[in-house]
Amino acid sequence: MGAVTLLPASRRDNGWFETLEEAPPAAPLIGPTEADVVVVGAGFTGLAAARRLGELRPDARILLLEAGRIGNNAAGRSSGFGIDHAHNIRSEGFAESVEFEQQQIALNRAGLAYLDEAVTAHDIDCDWTWAGKTHAACTERGVADLEHFATTLDRIDEPYEVLDADAMADRLGINHYTRGLHTPGTVLMQPAALCRGLAANLPPNVVVHEETPVTWLDAGPPHDLWTDGGRVLTPSLLLANNGYLAGFGFYRHHLIPVVTWGSMTRPLTDQESASIGGHRTWGVIPAAPSGTTVRRLPDSRVLVRNVYSYSRHSLAGGRRRQRAGRSHRRAFEARFPGLADVPFEYTWGGPLSMARNGEPVFGTLADGIHAAGVHNGTGLSRGAICGKLIAEMMCSESSDLLDTMTTRGRPNRNVPDPILGWGVDLYAQRLRLRSGREM
Ligand SMILES: Cc1cc2nc3c(=O)[nH]c(=O)nc-3n(C[C@H](O)[C@H](O)[C@H](O)COP(=O)(O)OP(=O)(O)OC[C@H]3O[C@@H](n4cnc5c(N)ncnc54)[C@H](O)[C@@H]3O)c2cc1C
């Protein structure tokens, strides 16, 4: 196989990570070692997989190798919605097949349950709250999207509550939205704190090495992995590194790497918080594609997320970051006009990996090499369950949920760069335009 051609960048700009206590120094892998299983990547997928492998094989030596710091990766840069439904309520196929949608919801809920179990058992301090999510609209088109969503939820027999403009203003304390649709099964949390807490409470036979990018793989088995300062021999390798698995030569022409951006204000003063009113914490997902996600956080900050763009996993700041920051500013001021003077303290990007046909990577890629990833927008719950299930598959367990994943399709092939990049950026631009005031 050879050199790993795509490695994550590391930046200290992620508001979730930066507002936690400074992490103890990393313990990178130094020198040669052996392991029964190596998991590459400590996002939601890798953390769940390492935990499940540790539970099922208590006598095995399991290494979890992470290129950067846990919680400063895509997982810890996310907006912290642990979602049970499909994220994209507007997708044409949503609820087209009742059975398929119910399977997807069952998967997401099993992922949330696995996380909930860990959070409860280890008392992980990450603001874990079963708050639900509110899809919000402020345009006629957005309202129509919510109506479509309500019809599809009826079809799959899922509960929801419709909120009119007054109810939205009462709940959120802002007058921006004309309609809302609240569904109860979503968890809100501090995602970097969750990642860090999960890593700190893995079974004792799992050894974690942060700041340990795998830079070279000689595929076996045994597989010979080289890191910046170390080397591991293992019969069993799990790639839980999402889009970066293309850097190991798998699905090179099938994954669509995009970056999306978040910003976080400083904490609002008591006076500023009181001037808004409404509930002290909430999470809003836009009705329109490519609209703005907003959260009011337990520490009185406000988070906004919008803007997608194609990126070969470079988080390079520069122009794109500035454009995202400006877009976040507009979105914030439109929703909180009385707080126009409140600055953002952090603006960060995070890498995502999509597949055009929405299908995941899951299963065995080569002798002793397995992978799970590409969760198309609901990576928190889906990453957790796919990590758990791939570990179960590697330990020859069986279940209906595992069958659901092994029988799914796989990502389809894309046109080559630069045409892919142009196409994705054009599509993102079209969605931005369609979103209008929902941005
Ligand atoms: C701004 C933003 C907001 C988002 N909001 C949400 C949300 O609210 N809810 C939701 O469900 N999803 C959200 N997502 C998506 C979610 O973050 C991803 O789907 C999720 O992180 C995928 O989890 P993962 O573990 O599969 O991959 P990742 O979190 O990407 O983890 C992969 C890990 O592999 C590591 N890695 C890669 N290559 C190597 C290597 N060679 N050696 C060692 N380590 C390596 C990386 O450093 C990384 O830590 C958001 C994403 C972004 C960017």
The ligand as a Tripos MOL2 file, in Angstrom:
@<TRIPOS>MOLECULE
LIG
   53    58     1     0     0
SMALL
NO_CHARGES

@<TRIPOS>ATOM
      1 C1        -19.0070   22.1630   11.6390 C.3       1 LIG1
      2 C2        -19.6190   20.7860   11.6540 C.ar      1 LIG1
      3 C3        -20.8520   20.5670   12.2670 C.ar      1 LIG1
      4 C4        -21.3850   19.2790   12.3220 C.ar      1 LIG1
      5 N1        -22.5240   19.0700   13.0650 N.ar      1 LIG1
      6 C5        -22.9910   17.8100   13.2460 C.ar      1 LIG1
      7 C6        -24.0740   17.5640   14.1370 C.ar      1 LIG1
      8 O1        -24.5750   18.4630   14.7970 O.2       1 LIG1
      9 N2        -24.5290   16.2870   14.2510 N.ar      1 LIG1
     10 C7        -23.9600   15.2420   13.5720 C.ar      1 LIG1
     11 O2        -24.4310   14.0990   13.7050 O.2       1 LIG1
     12 N3        -22.9060   15.4440   12.7470 N.ar      1 LIG1
     13 C8        -22.4040   16.6880   12.5820 C.ar      1 LIG1
     14 N4        -21.3070   16.8980   11.7960 N.ar      1 LIG1
     15 C9        -20.7060   15.7280   11.1250 C.3       1 LIG1
     16 C10       -19.8540   14.9080   12.0910 C.3       1 LIG1
     17 O3        -18.8870   15.7130   12.6950 O.3       1 LIG1
     18 C11       -19.1730   13.7620   11.3360 C.3       1 LIG1
     19 O4        -20.1290   13.0400   10.6020 O.3       1 LIG1
     20 C12       -18.4990   12.8460   12.3550 C.3       1 LIG1
     21 O5        -17.4650   13.5270   13.0220 O.3       1 LIG1
     22 C13       -17.9680   11.5970   11.6860 C.3       1 LIG1
     23 O6        -17.3640   10.8200   12.7060 O.3       1 LIG1
     24 P1        -16.1730    9.8510   12.3930 P.3       1 LIG1
     25 O7        -15.6690    9.3240   13.6710 O.co2     1 LIG1
     26 O8        -16.6320    8.8570   11.3730 O.co2     1 LIG1
     27 O9        -15.0900   10.7460   11.6680 O.3       1 LIG1
     28 P2        -14.2180   11.9630   12.2480 P.3       1 LIG1
     29 O10       -14.9250   12.6480   13.3360 O.co2     1 LIG1
     30 O11       -13.7910   12.7410   11.0580 O.co2     1 LIG1
     31 O12       -12.9800   11.2050   12.8700 O.3       1 LIG1
     32 C14       -11.9850   10.6320   12.0590 C.3       1 LIG1
     33 C15       -10.6900   10.7200   12.8170 C.3       1 LIG1
     34 O13        -9.6520   10.0550   12.0980 O.3       1 LIG1
     35 C16        -8.4580   10.7530   12.3390 C.3       1 LIG1
     36 N5         -7.4950   10.3940   11.2930 N.ar      1 LIG1
     37 C17        -7.6140   10.6010    9.9670 C.ar      1 LIG1
     38 N6         -6.5410   10.0960    9.3180 N.ar      1 LIG1
     39 C18        -5.7340    9.5730   10.2610 C.ar      1 LIG1
     40 C19        -4.4650    8.9230   10.2060 C.ar      1 LIG1
     41 N7         -3.8110    8.7020    9.0570 N.pl3     1 LIG1
     42 N8         -3.9060    8.5120   11.3770 N.ar      1 LIG1
     43 C20        -4.5500    8.6920   12.5660 C.ar      1 LIG1
     44 N9         -5.7450    9.3180   12.6560 N.ar      1 LIG1
     45 C21        -6.3400    9.7440   11.5200 C.ar      1 LIG1
     46 C22        -8.8800   12.2200   12.2930 C.3       1 LIG1
     47 O14        -7.9380   13.0650   12.9250 O.3       1 LIG1
     48 C23       -10.2130   12.1500   13.0140 C.3       1 LIG1
     49 O15       -10.0520   12.3740   14.4000 O.3       1 LIG1
     50 C24       -20.7340   18.1860   11.7100 C.ar      1 LIG1
     51 C25       -19.4990   18.4030   11.0780 C.ar      1 LIG1
     52 C26       -18.9440   19.6790   11.0600 C.ar      1 LIG1
     53 C27       -17.6150   19.8450   10.4000 C.3       1 LIG1
@<TRIPOS>BOND
     1     1     2 1
     2     2     3 ar
     3     2    52 ar
     4     3     4 ar
     5     4     5 ar
     6     4    50 ar
     7     5     6 ar
     8     6     7 ar
     9     6    13 1
    10     7     8 2
    11     7     9 ar
    12     9    10 ar
    13    10    11 2
    14    10    12 ar
    15    12    13 ar
    16    13    14 ar
    17    14    15 1
    18    14    50 ar
    19    15    16 1
    20    16    17 1
    21    16    18 1
    22    18    19 1
    23    18    20 1
    24    20    21 1
    25    20    22 1
    26    22    23 1
    27    23    24 1
    28    24    25 2
    29    24    26 1
    30    24    27 1
    31    27    28 1
    32    28    29 2
    33    28    30 1
    34    28    31 1
    35    31    32 1
    36    32    33 1
    37    33    34 1
    38    33    48 1
    39    34    35 1
    40    35    36 1
    41    35    46 1
    42    36    37 ar
    43    36    45 ar
    44    37    38 ar
    45    38    39 ar
    46    39    40 ar
    47    39    45 ar
    48    40    41 1
    49    40    42 ar
    50    42    43 ar
    51    43    44 ar
    52    44    45 ar
    53    46    47 1
    54    46    48 1
    55    48    49 1
    56    50    51 ar
    57    51    52 ar
    58    52    53 1
@<TRIPOS>SUBSTRUCTURE
     1 LIG1         1 GROUP 0 **** ****
